Amino acid sequence: MFLTDDVGYGACSTFGGPIDTPYLDSLAAGGARFTQFHTTAMCSPTRAALLTGRNPHRVNMGRVTARPSYYDGYTSVIPKSAATIADVLRGGGYSTAMFGKGHITPEWEMSPQGPFDRWPTGMGFDYFYGFLGFDTNMWSPDLVENTSHVRPPGGGRRHFDEIMADRAIDWIAQQKAITPDKPFFVYYATGTAHSPHHAPRDWLEKYRGTFDAGWDIVRSRTFERQKALGVIPERACLTPRPDNLPAWSSLSPDRKTLAARLMEAYAAALDHFDFQVGRVIQALKDWNEFDNTLILFIQGDNGGSAEGGFNGLLFEQSWANGFEEKVEDQIQLIDRIGGPAAYNHFPAAWGWAINSPFQYYKQVASHFGGTRNGLVASWPCRMRERGSIRTQFHHVVDIFPTVLEAAGIESPRTVNGIAQDPVDGTSMLYALDSPDPISSRRTQIFESMQNFGIYHEGWMACTTPENDPWESFAHRKASVPEGRKWELYDLSNDYSQSNDLSTQHPDKLQALTRLFWKQAADGKILPIHPPGEAAEGRPSHGASRNSFKYRRRLRNLHSDAAPHTVGRSFRISCDVLVGPDGGHGVLACHGSSINGYAFYLLKGVPILYYNAIHPTTCRVAGVKLSPGRHTLVARVDLDEKKLGSAATLSIEADGLVAAKGRIDRTLKTFLNQNGFNVGGDTVSPVSPDYQLEESEFDGELPYLLVDLD
């Protein structure tokens, strides 16, 4: 079961897009393409629905794990009464493994203390190799193997998609060698093509100039290819660009250059991942396992993302922190795009363009630009037709019963002694055999980020979006759900939701809205609320603490359990014993090469470095320490007690102020990428002064204190 991230319906060549995906093309040529398959418009909800077969709010995953609330459908805690497909298959005799992105573990359960029952190995997977959060630097991934953080092979010089393919091939080979009598289930969920859009240099070069014509023309050309391929109906209409997105022709030359380069990186990343998928599939063919293996490839957990805003980003963290990137700074760093020193994301209009022919984008569950994704199914020993198109209306919750039916396993009434909730999905297996367009799914409800709608027997009623995806989650306005404007579409004649019939058929709209509110109440969707609301009481290991004492060295402590320094003054203090060679290495750090802070010794000189995202950094250095014992203090004193405040940085050595400096702003969030460390650094170096290989502090560090204002 393959799953990509943030890939629009019109992105890859398999569904008419401008990005080469030859291995997925080949899979589709021998199988079937589903052209009315749907996700939830967001990462975590789609993954929870995929794995449990239940609508996301029914398993408490109405939002991404970073934005839970205390309402039942939004806590991010998947209940034990909704066992995953891996749990059920393992109980049916399967070996199970997961590779790649998790994004279904509550953030307060991600520390080394667990609990681990909502990590992948606690949810039915015998083996896990990947990352737990919403994204990672693909050149320096924050990796977990089972329940332990591990360093990636290659020392940060290999792309994670390559490493992941290696691990999956190795695991399947080992499984067939040791337990050849057991079938296997692999869930293979890349972080590509969620930002950061990273790819090797030769893949980036392949797409140079490909998108210079701009998003309007690229989208129009995609639409024509989609018709030629038959992945949209001949009478389908291309929906217009939303009013709040700029025309390509309105951009300055610099903005066009930047926007094209950012889209090239996205394309290269997706193409590169497709190649790695090809390696896994070729291994199955080499071992004579391909024909007997059901492969389901979902191209995107939601539509293309518009979170990059109007101009795109060199650093995704800028958006999360509410910091504006200046075009001149972006152009200066344009050659970093796609490489390890950037965390790039394309402009919102590219997210719209690759969702052809639909309106809108990720986060918008009311419209198919957010929820319709390409699905390819392959099972040579079962499927008689090759290269077929399937038009039945289905949803990601339908994968669970499809796989169980294919495996000949009934959905159990109890798992691990716990009674199971009913499954919302309906099997799609019939559609692998039949081109008959009649679908077994008659109704499906949608909600994400206050955008909602309902499909019923060929009609779709949905609300007009009010918040834009590039707006900060913390500042989303609360809409009045009952007062929202509704639209109505006859999908049997309007594939792309291009003709709103709400005024022509008010009775039909009223009937569908009544059905929505009933199902919303039954399905734990209510109350519909903005992402900043109802977060009080959220569990946390670190949020309520003002003092932290570390008696041993520590690696990659999740941000929730680490000192919560954003918006607060803080000080780091420790005693160190410096050896005769002068002392070198990290005392404490939090973050990554993109943003964060580090307190370290460089050839005996104590240094405090703070990176509030390029170009805002500050580095203060004291004087070289003599061999022996010293008391060191690093301070970050905010001008105001508020997120993003300017601050004074200082270092004290043995009670005397050794250095001071100023920074114009501090971080508002760490965006959860990379953790807190004591006695060394991990994943990617916070400061450019050192490499990871030399970050281990070479002296004695009996304790380290972090005290917050």
FENHUPE-V719712 format. One record per backbone hydrogen bond with DSSP energy under -1.0 kcal/mol. NH is the residue of the N-H (numbers start at 0). CO is the residue of the C=O. Records with the same first field share a line. If there is no record, write none. Layout:
NH = CO / CO
This chain:
1 = 295
2 = 187
3 = 297
4 = 191
9 = 353
10 = 7
12 = 18
14 = 11
15 = 12
16 = 11
18 = 10
24 = 20
25 = 21
26 = 22
27 = 23
28 = 24
29 = 25
31 = 376
32 = 387
33 = 374
34 = 389
37 = 393
38 = 370
45 = 41
46 = 42
47 = 43
48 = 44
49 = 45
50 = 46
51 = 47
52 = 48
58 = 55
59 = 56
60 = 55
61 = 72
66 = 63
68 = 73
69 = 533
73 = 70
75 = 59
81 = 78
84 = 50
87 = 83
88 = 84
89 = 85
90 = 86
91 = 87
92 = 89
93 = 88
94 = 182
96 = 184
97 = 126
98 = 186
99 = 128
100 = 188
101 = 130
102 = 131
108 = 105
109 = 106
113 = 110
118 = 115
121 = 118
122 = 119
124 = 119
128 = 97
129 = 143
130 = 99
142 = 140
143 = 129
144 = 147
145 = 127
147 = 144
149 = 142
154 = 151
159 = 137
162 = 158
163 = 159
164 = 160
165 = 161
166 = 162
167 = 163
168 = 164
169 = 165
170 = 166
171 = 167
172 = 168
173 = 169
174 = 170
175 = 171
176 = 172
177 = 173
178 = 174
181 = 178
184 = 94
186 = 96
187 = 0
188 = 98
189 = 2
193 = 190
196 = 343
197 = 195
198 = 337
203 = 199
204 = 200
205 = 201
206 = 203
207 = 204
209 = 206
211 = 208
213 = 210
217 = 213
218 = 214
219 = 215
220 = 216
221 = 217
222 = 218
223 = 219
224 = 220
225 = 221
226 = 222
227 = 223
228 = 224
229 = 225
230 = 225
235 = 232
238 = 356
244 = 241
249 = 246
250 = 247
255 = 251
256 = 252
257 = 253
258 = 254
259 = 255
260 = 256
261 = 257
262 = 258
263 = 259
264 = 260
265 = 261
266 = 262
267 = 263
268 = 264
269 = 265
270 = 266
271 = 267
272 = 268
273 = 269
274 = 270
275 = 271
276 = 272
277 = 273
278 = 274
279 = 275
280 = 276
281 = 277
282 = 278
283 = 279
284 = 280
285 = 281
286 = 282
287 = 284
288 = 283
289 = 283
292 = 289
294 = 377
296 = 375
297 = 1
298 = 373
299 = 297
302 = 369
308 = 305
311 = 307
312 = 344
315 = 342
317 = 314
319 = 315
320 = 316
322 = 317
329 = 325
330 = 326
331 = 327
332 = 328
333 = 330
335 = 332
336 = 333
338 = 335
341 = 338
342 = 313
344 = 312
347 = 308
349 = 346
350 = 346
351 = 347
352 = 348
353 = 349
354 = 351
355 = 352
357 = 354
361 = 303
362 = 40
363 = 360
364 = 362
369 = 366
371 = 367
372 = 36
374 = 33
375 = 296
376 = 31
377 = 294
380 = 290
381 = 378
382 = 378
387 = 30
389 = 32
393 = 35
395 = 37
397 = 394
398 = 395
401 = 397
402 = 398
403 = 399
404 = 400
405 = 401
406 = 402
408 = 403
414 = 417
417 = 414
419 = 412
420 = 80
423 = 52
424 = 52
430 = 427
431 = 428
433 = 429
443 = 454
445 = 452
447 = 450
450 = 447
452 = 445
453 = 460
454 = 443
455 = 458
456 = 441
458 = 455
459 = 488
460 = 453
461 = 486
462 = 451
463 = 484
470 = 467
474 = 471
475 = 472
482 = 479
483 = 480
486 = 461
488 = 459
490 = 457
492 = 489
496 = 493
500 = 487
504 = 500
508 = 504
509 = 505
510 = 506
511 = 507
512 = 508
513 = 509
514 = 510
515 = 511
516 = 512
517 = 513
518 = 514
519 = 515
520 = 516
521 = 517
522 = 518
524 = 519
525 = 519
532 = 529
537 = 534
541 = 559
544 = 541
547 = 705
549 = 703
553 = 677
556 = 675
560 = 557
561 = 557
564 = 562
567 = 564
569 = 635
570 = 706
571 = 633
572 = 704
573 = 631
575 = 629
576 = 699
577 = 627
581 = 578
584 = 600
585 = 694
586 = 598
587 = 598
588 = 676
589 = 596
590 = 674
591 = 594
595 = 610
596 = 589
597 = 608
598 = 587
599 = 606
600 = 584
601 = 604
603 = 582
604 = 601
606 = 599
607 = 619
608 = 597
609 = 617
610 = 595
611 = 615
615 = 612
616 = 614
617 = 609
619 = 607
621 = 605
624 = 603
627 = 577
629 = 575
631 = 573
632 = 651
633 = 571
634 = 649
635 = 569
636 = 647
638 = 645
641 = 639
644 = 641
646 = 662
647 = 636
648 = 660
649 = 634
650 = 658
651 = 632
652 = 655
653 = 630
655 = 652
657 = 650
658 = 650
660 = 648
662 = 646
672 = 669
675 = 556
676 = 588
677 = 553
678 = 586
683 = 681
689 = 686
693 = 690
694 = 691
696 = 678
697 = 583
699 = 576
703 = 549
704 = 572
705 = 547
706 = 570
707 = 545
708 = 568
